[in-house]
């Protein structure tokens, strides 16, 4: 009959870190009492932030107060002035003179001719090595 001379088995080595972590977790949980977990009616906890301070007053916030604007607001006169300026700019943009059709067709013909001759000229320049 053979005996195991090598010491603890592989299973024990695998579970030892888990056992140590579990024991550490249990000792951390055991340090508190039930009184720490349950709030007391006569002794409210101290507020740690602004939102918690508002909760601890026992009053509801008044939501009917008008909010203060972050920046200065437009007056009615300023609004009308800017609206008029924008309307004028819009009309100026819409009434840009349309190009003359005769000029457009002449320009189109010149561009077409340039599109046919330019590649050939560039190709000759590249081939000549200059």
N, C-alpha and C positions, 0 to 999 in steps of 0.2 A: 504494500500500500504506500502510495506516494503522498507526501505532504507539500503544501505550498510554502516554499522557502523564500520566495521573492518579496513578501510583505503584503501590504494591502492590495486589493485587486484594482483593476482598471475602473470599475464602477464606482468605487469609493473615491478615487482620484477625480472623477468627473463631477461627482455630486458634492464634494467638499466646498468649493466656492459658493455653490447655491445655498448650502447649509449655513455658511458664515453670513451671507447676505441676508438670509431669512432671519437669522438671530439678530442682526443689526437692525432690521426693520421692526422686529417685535419690541426691541428695547426702546426704539424711538417712539413707538406708539404708547408704550407703557409709562412714559414720563409725564403725560398730561392727565388731568382728572376730569371727571364729568362736569364739574363746575366751570371749567374752562370752555367746554363745548356748548353749554346751555346759557343763553342770555338771561339776565335778571331784569325784572320789570322796573325796579327802583333804581337801578344802576346802569344807565345806557353806556355802551362802549364809547371811548373817546374817538372823535373824528380824525381820520388820518389824511383826508384830502378835501378839496372844496365841495365835491359832489356828496361826500359822506357828511360833511358839515351841514348841508342843506337838508339832508334826510333826518338829522338828529334834532331839528327844531320842534317838530311836532306840529308845524303849520304848513299849509299848502302855499305854493308860490302864487303870486298875483300875475296872471297871464294877460290881464287887461291893460297893463301899462304900455304906452306907445314906445316902440323901440327907437333908439337914437341912430341916425344914419351914420355910416362910416365916413362918408364924404359929403361935401356941400352939394345940394340938389339943385337942378335947373329951376329957374323961375319960369312962369308962364311966358314972359316976354322973351327970355333966352330960348325957350323951346320954339316959339314961333319964328324967331330970327333964324335959328339953325334949320328949321324945316323949310323956310323960304330959300335959304342958301342951297340946300340940297336939291330942292325942286328946280332951281335955276341951273345948277350943274347938270341935273338929269336932262333937262330940255336942251342944253348946249351939246350934250353928248349925243342925243338922239337926232339933232338937226345937222349933223356933220354932212357936208355936201357929198353926194354920191359921185363917184368918178365918172367922167365922160365916157360913154361906151366906145366912141371912136378912138380915144386915147388908150383905153383898155385893150382893144383889139390890136392896135399898133404895138403896144408893149408886149402883148402875148406873142405876136409874130416875131418880134425881136428876140424874145426869150427862147422861143422854139429854135430859131436859127442858131443862137448861141449854144443851145444844148446839143445841136448836131455838130457844130464845128469845134467847140472847145475840147471835147475828149480827143479828137484827132490831133489837135495842136499839142496837147499835153503829151500824148503818146509819142509824137515825133520828137519832142524835146527830150523825153526820157531815153529814147532809143539813140539819139545823137550823142548822149553822154555828157551833156552840158549841165 
